[in-house]
Amino acid sequence: MNFYDYFVDEMEEGKFKSFRHEHFFEEKNGVTIMTDQLQYETPFGIIGKLFDTLFLKNHLTNFLSMRNEILKKISENR
C-alpha cells in the first residue's frame, strides 16, 4: 500500500489458483482517477481456462465496472 496512490488485494487462500487486484489513484485536473488491474489464474487446467474464456473474464469485468459506478456515485455525492 502506498497511501493515497495505490493498494492491492491479494488472495492468500481461496478458489482461484492466484488472484491479485491492484488499485491505482492519480489526480488529473482536480479529479481523482482510479484504475484497476486484475490478474488471476483459474485452477483445473484446461477446464479452468475454458471456463475463464467462456464466462469468468466477462463476469469479473462486469463486476468491476458495476462496482466502480457505485463508488463513483457515492464519492461524487459527498
N, C-alpha and C positions, 0 to 999 in steps of 0.2 A: 504494500500500500504506500502510495505517495500522496499524502493528504492534499486534497483539492484537485489533483491531477489524474489519479489512477488508483484503481483497486482491482483485485482479482478474486473470483470464487473458483476454487479448485476442489473437485471431488477426491476424497481420500478413500472412500468405500461406497459402493453402490452398484447400480445395474449396468453402467457403462464400463467399458474397458478403461477409458480415460475420459475426463471432462474438465475443460478449463474455459472459464468465461471472464474475459478481461473487459474493463470499463475505462475508457479514456475520456477526459474532460478538457476542453480548451475554450478560451474566450475569444470571440471574434465580434468586433464592433459592439461590445457591451452585452453580447448574448452568449450564453453557455451552450456549447455543442457537446453532446455525449455520443461517443462511438463505441459500439460493442464489437468484440472479436470473440468468436466462439470456435473452440477446437475440441473435437470429441472423436472417440473411436468406439464403435459398437463391438460387442462380443459376438461369439458364434460364427466366426469366419465368414465364409461367402454368404451364408444365410443372413447374418447381421448386415453385411454390406448391401445386399439386395433390399432388405427392409429399410435401410437408411435411404437408398436411392428412391424407392417407391413411396415411402411415407414420412420417415422421421425428419429428413432435412427440411421438407416443406412445413411440417408441423412446428419444428423449432424456430424457423424463420418467421412464421405467422405469430407464434407465441411472443417472440421478442418484439415484433412490430406492435402488437397489441399492448404489451407492457410499456413500451416506450410512449405510445399515445396516451396512456393513462398517466404516466409520470409527467408528460408534457402538460396535460390539462391540470393536474394537481399543482405543479410548480408555477404555472402561469396565473393561477387563480389566487395566489398569495399576495 
